[in-house]
């Protein structure tokens, strides 16, 4: 299996399965002499971990990270950093019957056809459990970006047809973390929570949209032609489990505008002397390169495929059967998707920052 590594200079290789003994990753290309301990990484994993509220899966994992290499006396050495997260609450028996069938909208069928073998326990390699390792790596990238003043901020913008229109410049990290849904609009968050709990009660699931804004962006990140910054962000976001759409800047709404309306006009700010734009329909990137404005995008997540309802499917022999989901699953991935979007964004930006240093 290939496709387990992200990045060119700041490279993250992800490994492990949902119900294996552990999951983890190897981070290459991290600069030396950066202070780093497990306590720098753990808060990011705590935001993503299962069992944190009644809105998410009740799998009880502490997600304690261990740094196995790449650190000496509390600082990075420039060598590969190995991160380990043990699986402590795996229940493979919950999935034993799924080895005999193909669950709707899961990776069971495609993995079986491609590799002629699959791990049915929690989806194995295709499980969202593997994103914990990416979040741990993202914490390291976040530490590097923070020293540059770059702020990555994601939140739940919509769940099903419930949406917030909160002004993005008013959103803070404290507002995002003020409720279990991670929507900075408290009134809308309450409605989202009710909808998720109702879906769980009905044995159903919901999808939605996560919005991400990156503030204090430097000019110059991104590599034309195939490594445009928005292209790499799109790849990173669409690699997240259950993601089904990526919209950058004005996105599809921009197609309804004329060029005279859509062009971002440049001007020089009198106070900072920086060159800015009056609007930001470009989402902070032009020609694949950051222009110093906020990077702005949305990621769409489908409803979770595992339902606690009876569904029709086929067995591995091709016979029509009925089955009902078992195990512990999120009725809506959005609350836990927020820290994953943060992490994947940080990984891409850190990689491009290090790549950009070649030119400076």
N, C-alpha and C positions, 0 to 999 in steps of 0.2 A: 504494500500500500504506500503510495506517495501522497503528497499534498498535506503533510503535517507541519510544514515550516512556513512562517510568515516573516517577511522583511529581508532586506539586502545586507545591511550593516548591523543593525540591532535585530538579530534573528532569534525567533522563538520557535522551538520544536516541541510540539505537544505530544504526550503519550498517555496510555492507560485506558481502562474501560470502566463503565459505570459500576459494576459489581466485582471488579478485580480487587486485589489487595491494596492497590494505591493508584493514584493518578499523579501527573506532574508534568514538568517541562524543563527544557534546558535553554537558558538565555545566553546567547553569544553576542559579542560586540559591545557589551556594557563598558563604558569608560572606567578606568581605574581610579582609586582614591575617593570613591563616593561612599559616605557613611551608609551602612545598610545592615539591618538586623531583622529577625522575624517580626518584631513589633512594628516595623515600618510597613510590612505587608499585610499583617493580620486584619487590621480594620477594613481593608478593601474586601477581603474574603468574608468577613462578618456581614457585610452588606448583601452579598450574593448567596450566602449559605441557605440551605433548606431549613424548614422548621421554624423560621423567624416570626411567623404570624399565621393567623387562621386563613389568610388569603393564598397561601402557597403550600407546596407539598410538605407533608409532615414527616418526611424522612429526617431523622435526627443525626446530623453530622456536624461535628465541631469544626471541621475543615481547618485543622491546625497545620500550618505550613512549617516545614523543616528546610533549612538551607544546608545542602550537603557539600557544596563546593563553591569556589570563586570568591570567598571572603577570608580575609586575614586580619585579625585584631579589629574587627568591626568595620572594615572598609573593603570595597571591591578591589580585586587584584587585576582585573582586565581579562581574566580567564573565564571559561564557561561557568555560569551559575546554575547549579542543579537545584530544583525546587520539588519537594515531595509533599503530597497530601494523602494521608491514609484514608481508605474507606473503612469506616467503623460500624456502619449500620446497614450493610448490604443484606438483602433478603432475596437471594437468587431463586428460592423456591416459589416466590410470587409469580415468576415468569416461566416456570417449567413447561406449562401447557402451550406457551406461545411459540415454542420451537416447532410445533406441528401446524402452524397456520401463519398467514400473512395479515398483519393488522392494517386496517385502512389508513392511508396517508402516513404510514411509518416507513422506515428504511429496510424493513424485513425482506421484502421482495427484491429490491434492487441489490442489497448486499449479497443475498443468496445467489442471485443470478450472476453477479460479477465475480465473487470470490469462491462460490461453491461451498461456502461454510460461513456461519455467523454465530455470534454470541447473543442468544436471546435474552439474557439477563439485563433488564433495564435498557435494552437497545445496544448494550456493549459499547463499541467505539462510536456509534451514532448518537449516544446519549448526550443531553445538555450537561450532564455531570462533568464532562471533560472541559467545560468552559471555566471551571474553577481554576485550573492551571493557567489559563490565559489571563484571568483576573489577577492572579498572583504576579505574573510577569508584568502586567499592566501597572501594578503598584510601583515597580522599579522604574518604568518609563515615566510614570507620573512624578516621581521624585526628581528626575532629571528635568522634566518640563517645568516643574514648580520653581526651580532655581532660575528659570528664564522668565518667570512671571506668566507663563501660559496657563490658562484655566479652562479645563474641560468640564462642561456642565450638561448633564442629560436629565430628562424628566419624562413622565408619562403624560403625553398630550391627549390621548384618547383611549378609551376602552369601549369596544363595540361602537355605538353611535353617540356615546357620551364624550364630549370634547371640551377642553378649556381653550379660551382665546386669550389667555393671559399674555401681557406684553413681555417679550423675551428679555428685555433689558431690566425688568423688575425682578426676575427670578434669581434666587440665591440658593446655595447648597443647603442652608438651614431650612428654607421653605420646602425644598424637595424631600428632606428627611423628616419633616414634621408630621407625616402620616404614613400608614402602611402601604398605600398605593404608590407613593412617590410622585404624586401630582402636586405642584406648588399652589394650586387653586383649591383651598380648603372646601368650599361649597361643592365644587365639581368632584373633588376626591371622595367626599361622602357618598355621592351618587354612584361613583365607580365602585366603591367598596360594596355597596348594597347589591349592585348588579353582579359582581364576582361571587358574593356569598350565595345569591339566588341560583346562579349557574351551578355552583358546587352542589347545592341542595338537590338540584334537578339532575345531577350526574352529567352535566354538560360543561362546556368550556367557552371562553371568550378570547378574542384577539384585540389588537389595538395598535397604537403608534407611539414610538419613543422619539422625542425631538432632542437634538444635541446642538449646542452652541459652544464654540471655542473662542474665548476672549483673549485679547492681548497677543494676537498672532503676529509673528514677524513676517516681513516680506521675503519671498524667495523660496519657500518650501514647495517641492514638487518637481518632477522630472518629466518633461515631454519626451516621447510621444505616448508610450505605453505605460509609463509610470506617473501619469498625472496624479496630483494629490487627491482629487475627487475620485479617480479611478481606483486608487489603492484603498481609499476609505470605503468605496462601494464593495470591493472584494472582501474587506475585513468585516463589514456589516452583514453582508449576505452569507458569510461563513458561519454566522451565529445561528444556532438551532432555531427553527420556526420562523426565521425571517423570510419575508416574501416580497419585499419592495424597498427601494432606496430612492429618495427624492432629494435632490440637491438644490439649494438656493430657491429660486422661484418654482422649480420643478415643473410639474404638469400645468400648474396655474399660469406659468409664464407663456404657455402656448396661446393663451387667450388675449395676450397683450400685443400691441404694435411695438416695433423696434424703438420708436420715438418715446414710448412709455417705459420700455424695459432697460434701455441703456443706463448704466451707472455713471453719472457725471463726476469727473474728478475736480477737486478743489484743494487748495492749501489751507490747512487750519492755522489761523493767526496765532493761537497760543502755543501749540506744540510744534508748528512748522512742518507737521507731517502731511503727506499727500493722502487724502481720503476720498471717499465717494459719497454723494448725497443720498444715494439709495444703495441697497445691497442685494439686488436680484441675482447677482453672480454668486452669492453665497460665500464671498471672501476668496474666491479662486478664479483667475482668468488665465487662459492658455495653459491650464494645468498647474499654475504656480500661485501660491498665496499672495494676496495684494495688501495684507495688513488689516483688512476688515475682518469682522467676526466670520468664522467658518460656521455654516448653518445648514443642517440637513435633518431629514426624518427617516426613520426605519420602521417599516410595517411588519408586524408579527401576526401570523395566522392563529386561529383558535387551536389550543392544544389538541393533538390528534387522539390522545387516550381519553375515552369517555367511559363513565360508569353507567352506561346504558347498553342494552343488547343491540348488536350490529351484525349485519351480514358480511361475510367474507368468504374466502376459499382456503382450504387446507393446502399443505405443500404438495399433496397428491392431485390437487385441482378440484376437489369436491366442495360444493357449496355447503357452508355451515353457518351457525350463529355463535357469537362469543360476546363476552362482556369484559371490559377492562378490569384489571386488578392492580394491586400495588399502590404506591403513594405518588400522586402526580399533582402538578399545579393546575388549578382550574383556569388560570390566566398567567402567562409568563411575564407580563409587563412589569410588575414590581421588581422582579429579580433580573429582568433584562437591562434595567437602567445601569447598574454597575458594570455589566458586561459591555454595554455600548461605550461607557466611559473608558474601560480598559482597552478595548480594541482601538478606539480613537487614539488613546495615548501611545499605544504600540506603533501605530502608523506614523504619528507626528514625530515621535522620538527617532524612528528610523530615518525619516526625511530630514530631520534636524541634523543628524550626524552625517548624512549624505551631503547636505548643503555646506557643511564646514569645509568640504573639498574646495569650494569656490571662494572661500573667504579666509 
